[in-house]
């Protein structure tokens, strides 16, 4: 199974189905089970703690811009009308999300990343997936 790291602050949101999107450098495969995990200690020098199994249902490009004024903007198009991006990303406020991306996106250098919508697979779906693989 593919495994992808998840910052620990987002684990509960993913488990409860509140965090339903993620922004990464490259898109993840659609329709493939992916185990989200946290590092148990320092990244790349500690064991994985599995969080939950998800499946990406849609992906699109997102452009994130960080302006000299401190403003951060997000431009994307998704084939659904859902909640505010900051909520589906697992942030409590827009300011919290903007602060996160101020550390990722250099001022005046917009970045294009992959925005994925995912859903948590329930136990039965995970079991079915394991049976089809064996």
LINURUR-V613649 format. One record per residue. N is the residue number from 1. SS is DSSP state (@ for helix, = for strand, . for the rest). PSI is psi in whole degrees, -180 to 180 (999 if undefined). D_FIRST is the distance of its C-alpha to the first C-alpha in whole Angstrom. Layout:
n:N ss:SS psi:PSI d_first:D_FIRST
n:N ss:SS psi:PSI d_first:D_FIRST
This chain:
n:1 ss:. psi:140 d_first:0
n:2 ss:= psi:140 d_first:4
n:3 ss:= psi:140 d_first:6
n:4 ss:= psi:138 d_first:10
n:5 ss:= psi:150 d_first:13
n:6 ss:. psi:129 d_first:16
n:7 ss:. psi:135 d_first:19
n:8 ss:@ psi:-30 d_first:20
n:9 ss:@ psi:-18 d_first:23
n:10 ss:@ psi:-1 d_first:21
n:11 ss:@ psi:-48 d_first:19
n:12 ss:@ psi:-44 d_first:21
n:13 ss:@ psi:-41 d_first:22
n:14 ss:@ psi:-45 d_first:18
n:15 ss:@ psi:-38 d_first:18
n:16 ss:@ psi:-3 d_first:22
n:17 ss:. psi:12 d_first:21
n:18 ss:. psi:-37 d_first:23
n:19 ss:. psi:112 d_first:21
n:20 ss:. psi:8 d_first:20
n:21 ss:= psi:160 d_first:20
n:22 ss:= psi:147 d_first:19
n:23 ss:= psi:124 d_first:20
n:24 ss:= psi:170 d_first:19
n:25 ss:. psi:-40 d_first:20
n:26 ss:. psi:148 d_first:18
n:27 ss:. psi:147 d_first:16
n:28 ss:. psi:157 d_first:13
n:29 ss:. psi:142 d_first:12
n:30 ss:= psi:138 d_first:14
n:31 ss:. psi:13 d_first:12
n:32 ss:. psi:131 d_first:9
n:33 ss:= psi:135 d_first:7
n:34 ss:= psi:128 d_first:6
n:35 ss:= psi:120 d_first:7
n:36 ss:= psi:140 d_first:10
n:37 ss:= psi:162 d_first:12
n:38 ss:= psi:152 d_first:16
n:39 ss:= psi:141 d_first:17
n:40 ss:. psi:-13 d_first:19
n:41 ss:. psi:-142 d_first:22
n:42 ss:. psi:137 d_first:22
n:43 ss:. psi:139 d_first:20
n:44 ss:. psi:0 d_first:18
n:45 ss:. psi:18 d_first:21
n:46 ss:. psi:170 d_first:19
n:47 ss:. psi:161 d_first:16
n:48 ss:= psi:144 d_first:14
n:49 ss:= psi:111 d_first:14
n:50 ss:= psi:140 d_first:12
n:51 ss:= psi:-63 d_first:14
n:52 ss:= psi:164 d_first:12
n:53 ss:= psi:130 d_first:9
n:54 ss:= psi:170 d_first:11
n:55 ss:= psi:126 d_first:11
n:56 ss:= psi:131 d_first:14
n:57 ss:= psi:-19 d_first:17
n:58 ss:= psi:153 d_first:19
n:59 ss:= psi:150 d_first:19
n:60 ss:= psi:166 d_first:23
n:61 ss:= psi:148 d_first:25
n:62 ss:= psi:130 d_first:26
n:63 ss:= psi:126 d_first:29
n:64 ss:= psi:126 d_first:30
n:65 ss:= psi:142 d_first:34
n:66 ss:= psi:116 d_first:35
n:67 ss:. psi:159 d_first:39
n:68 ss:. psi:-33 d_first:42
n:69 ss:. psi:-12 d_first:43
n:70 ss:. psi:-14 d_first:39
n:71 ss:. psi:143 d_first:38
n:72 ss:= psi:133 d_first:35
n:73 ss:= psi:154 d_first:34
n:74 ss:= psi:123 d_first:31
n:75 ss:= psi:121 d_first:31
n:76 ss:= psi:163 d_first:29
n:77 ss:. psi:129 d_first:29
n:78 ss:. psi:150 d_first:26
n:79 ss:. psi:33 d_first:27
n:80 ss:. psi:158 d_first:28
n:81 ss:. psi:113 d_first:30
n:82 ss:. psi:-151 d_first:28
n:83 ss:. psi:175 d_first:29
n:84 ss:. psi:143 d_first:30
n:85 ss:@ psi:-41 d_first:28
n:86 ss:@ psi:-32 d_first:28
n:87 ss:@ psi:-45 d_first:27
n:88 ss:@ psi:-20 d_first:24
n:89 ss:. psi:-13 d_first:23
n:90 ss:. psi:17 d_first:24
n:91 ss:. psi:148 d_first:27
n:92 ss:. psi:-24 d_first:31
n:93 ss:. psi:162 d_first:33
n:94 ss:@ psi:-38 d_first:33
n:95 ss:@ psi:-40 d_first:35
n:96 ss:@ psi:-43 d_first:32
n:97 ss:@ psi:-45 d_first:30
n:98 ss:@ psi:-42 d_first:32
n:99 ss:@ psi:-41 d_first:33
n:100 ss:@ psi:-49 d_first:29
n:101 ss:@ psi:-18 d_first:29
n:102 ss:@ psi:-28 d_first:32
n:103 ss:. psi:-13 d_first:31
n:104 ss:. psi:-40 d_first:28
n:105 ss:. psi:120 d_first:31
n:106 ss:. psi:148 d_first:34
n:107 ss:. psi:130 d_first:37
n:108 ss:. psi:7 d_first:38
n:109 ss:. psi:83 d_first:35
n:110 ss:. psi:146 d_first:33
n:111 ss:= psi:142 d_first:29
n:112 ss:= psi:126 d_first:27
n:113 ss:= psi:-179 d_first:23
n:114 ss:= psi:130 d_first:21
n:115 ss:= psi:122 d_first:21
n:116 ss:= psi:137 d_first:18
n:117 ss:= psi:132 d_first:19
n:118 ss:= psi:167 d_first:16
n:119 ss:= psi:150 d_first:16
n:120 ss:= psi:132 d_first:15
n:121 ss:. psi:136 d_first:13
n:122 ss:. psi:171 d_first:16
n:123 ss:@ psi:-40 d_first:15
n:124 ss:@ psi:-43 d_first:16
n:125 ss:@ psi:-38 d_first:14
n:126 ss:@ psi:-41 d_first:11
n:127 ss:@ psi:-46 d_first:13
n:128 ss:@ psi:-42 d_first:13
n:129 ss:@ psi:-43 d_first:10
n:130 ss:@ psi:-39 d_first:9
n:131 ss:@ psi:-36 d_first:13
n:132 ss:@ psi:-24 d_first:13
n:133 ss:@ psi:-21 d_first:10
n:134 ss:. psi:999 d_first:12
